Amino acid sequence: MDKQSTIDNYEAHVSAGKVSFYRKYGMNFVMGRREGAWLYDIDEQKRLFNCHSNGGVFNLGHRHQEVIDSLKLALDEVDIGNHHLMSQERAALATQLTDSMPGDLNVCIFGVGGGEAVDLALKLALGHTGRSKIISANGGYHGHTGLALSVGDAQYREPFGIGLTDMVQVPFNDAMALENALDDQVAAVILETIPATLGMVMPKPEYLEQVRSLCDQNGTLLIMDEVQSGLGRTGKLWAFEHADIIPDMVIVGKGLSGGIYPISATIIREPLDAIFRKDPFIHISTFGGSELGCRVGQKVVSISSNENFLRRVREAGGMIRTGLDALRDKYPKFFTGIRQSGMMIGLELRDKYAGPALTKAAYDQDLLIVYANNDTSVCQFLPPMTITDNEIKWVILQLDKALNSARKLRTALIAKQKTDGLLKRFSRKD
Ligand SMILES: Cc1ncc(COP(=O)(O)O)c(C=O)c1O
């Protein structure tokens, strides 16, 4: 199918809204060939360097050879598997994941996507504690499935008339607000370790320790969502390891798939397993932890947990920082700050119009950068962790040009009142 027919069919049968959005902003890119950090338009007339990595799905770049090889071998040997039976592949990946976590985070339940893994964690917290409330962060994002949607930002639930009174939200980084919201009906607090959709907000020093201790005092479970921040993104395998805490549950998704085969995991402390010991068939996911996905996950975890890999993430993060610091000095009014942990980076910009403007300007300079949907003054900057030194230099050069034109674009966007549409979406979520 040629490019125009693809767009026509996409418009007719997948999403007319997206097609009209991209047409309006001159971004009619259809993903074709992909390789490493690069995406090519289906007609090969344009390519984009992926500085978003789908929120971590492409942590290892597109089509990482070792990950592909692991899936190819798995296809010769296994299939989805059978969720009723015991499985060598699930046992192997569960062992790897739980071995990588502290304390008695010893049990791993697999799913297909992040939202499903969050749903399970919340369901388990409600069931285990017998309580009814969940606290999450304003502007956080945990998925678009049932319970995950309920603890996310109102803009994603209200159009569907979903609003649960037992789901309470407090500002991230505000321990006092959390303390005030906690009561004996709160089953769990769920937080992204670094809220990505809110603009890569870095947890204040001591904040996560305070949250842990408030939860302990209140008999409330602490769930850390590491869907974006996990698997080495911050220079440690799990971002919560930067704080002195052991969560009760950890959510892993996106990158575990290697960008090749969907899989997610909810890792829980041993006592929380009680419900499943009583009735091991009470929670089922037909495709969750498919054996093909487990093989891919095993490869991803072994690459990402390697100390040399993590050292390189920290080193590349430092090199990116040097480049970004220079750009911030060059465009101080527009590019106002940098949020960073390893290669999990947010570019703080002048105002809510600047994120969409930079997204479009970066696209024009062949960079895929996406503004944070719940704070559009920030652009998410998550290049693949396999980025080379030369690629970093090139990306910084392109970003320089993009920042230069984004300043003018922002003014034009405001003048033409076009921001409404652009603000509504580049990334509807992550
Ligand atoms: C922090 C976080 N949690 C959960 C999810 C939901 O994952 P999925 O889209 O695989 O359901 C996302 C997706 O962007 C996410 O960023």
The ligand as an ORCA input file, in Angstrom:
! r2SCAN-3c Opt
* xyz 0 1
  C       4.027      5.492     33.990
  C       3.083      4.691     33.152
  N       2.333      3.737     33.733
  C       1.486      2.981     33.025
  C       1.330      3.167     31.668
  C       0.340      2.341     30.901
  O       0.982      1.437     30.084
  P       0.204      0.798     28.836
  O       0.016      1.868     27.813
  O       1.145     -0.301     28.381
  O      -1.087      0.248     29.347
  C       2.102      4.143     31.024
  C       1.971      4.357     29.571
  O       2.368      5.334     29.015
  C       2.991      4.927     31.778
  O       3.719      5.890     31.215
*
